[in-house]
Amino acid sequence: MEPTASPAPDLVQTLLNVAASVIIPDWRALISLLPIGLALLFALWLVIAARQWASVGPRRRAPARVQPVTPPSVHMPGGSVAPLMVALGAGLLFAGLVVGGIALWIGVTGLVLTLLVWFREAMRDYDHIEPTQRLPAVIHPGPPPGVHMPGPSIRPLMGALGSAALLGGLVVGGWVLVVAVVFLVYTLMGWLFDFTAEYRKVEEADRTGHLENIPDRRLPVRSLQAFAVLFALVGLAQLGVFPPTSPAAGGAPGASGAPTSGGPPAGPGGGLTLVAKEIAFDKHELSAPANAAFTIELKNEDPPTITHDVDIRGSDGTSVVGDQVPVPGGKSVVYNYEALAPGTYQFFCSVHPGVPGMEGSLTVQ
């Protein structure tokens, strides 16, 4: 007689399988059930909201209930189903985002239509609102006694122009910055003179009791024209356009420091190269042989309106060895320099003096 198998192992295996489904669940299957769970929660919320809405209000009503009356100055709109319609349209849109395809367009269309219905109801309600009563305009004959009101002034506009000129001068640099500072000081001095005259009128009113403003200041057209011409001339001079320079006779290069176009360096001591880009040199340390002429080729890679040059001065910062002609952006020149004694010098751009990126050290040895 053969022994029968015990059902205990099968029961244990079944319990292990049930425990494994809880301890190590199938996350993909659970995630796929999330929409169903959310739908059940939404349905439960709808049932609870409907029950609360049905039971809202007092459970026992008195026979003589007082109907609330809206005050005359307050407009109360009536009931509207538009918010519920818009909520349904938003639900269609979210469903379309999940499903995709034609369902997305159906959701967008439903939301737009419900919003249009709500907008139509709002416009109808707005048309029924009583227009507000406008009070007549009150015209004051003048300021109260003892109060002095200054008249109109052109000085704030002039101050703004001066500040704009100063900012432009800080960007361009050179003599344009000097003229911008002069123009700003001119505008501020005019403002100070008007303020002083206004204050004198206030003091006079304290003595006589008669308030009187200073004469109206008109726009100084001639001064603005003069400064505009001055800015144009200085800008052209800084660009190297004005005054025009004539080349040396026979096409020979000029004196030391005169730029020549392109070609190999002419100095026997070899040539140096500098690249100017974004208002900065690519090198800040150069070396040249002592007691021998040398050249520096400057490649200006800035826009055409920005000019640069390369001047050399002593270590004390006072004596300038060369005064170069600036070169506009997009071009390159070769500057020739005479022989220098051994020592340390400084090279810099005279168009943008003081800019940290436009200066460096030159070692001659």
Summary of the structure (lengths in Angstrom):
residues: 365
radius of gyration: 43.0
end to end distance: 116.0
largest distance: 139.9
contacts: 867
relative contact order: 0.06
helix: 45%
strand: 13%
